[in-house]
Amino acid sequence: MLRHELQPGKLIAGLVLVLAGVLYAGDAAGAWDIPWFVVIPLVTGGLCLAGAVAFLTGRVRRRRQRGRTGAEPA
């Protein structure tokens, strides 16, 4: 089975969007009352956090890859 690398930025973005969907589904079902404008800062903040995490993950991976390409110790 082929393995894929973990992408935490996409994971965070997905979780935030699922949370927004759950909030609106609960509001539509009548479980609670959520104002319409609550989702805007939630999604915006979540996507900004996901972008920052993806950026940091990329930097860490590039740094690790650069360290592996050097001469191997004898």
C-alpha positions, -999 to +999 in steps of 0.1 A: +000+000+000+014+034-009+019+057+020+014+095+018+029+122+039+009+138+066-002+174+058-013+190+090-024+222+073-050+204+053-060+185+084-067+217+103-085+233+074-107+202+071-115+201+108-124+238+109-147+234+079-164+203+094-169+222+127-186+251+108-208+225+090-217+209+123-226+243+138-249+251+110-264+216+109-272+219+146-287+253+141-308+240+112-320+210+133-330+234+161-305+220+186-291+256+192-293+290+178-261+302+161-259+338+146-251+338+109-219+358+114-202+333+137-189+312+109-169+341+093-142+345+120-142+307+126-135+299+090-111+328+085-091+321+116-090+284+109-078+289+073-051+314+085-040+288+112-040+261+085-019+283+062+006+290+090+009+253+099+014+243+062+041+270+058+059+258+089+056+222+079+071+230+045+100+248+061+107+219+085+106+194+056+129+215+034+153+219+063+154+182+071+158+173+034+187+197+030+204+181+060+201+146+044+217+156+012+251+165+028+280+141+031+274+111+052+297+105+082+322+077+079 
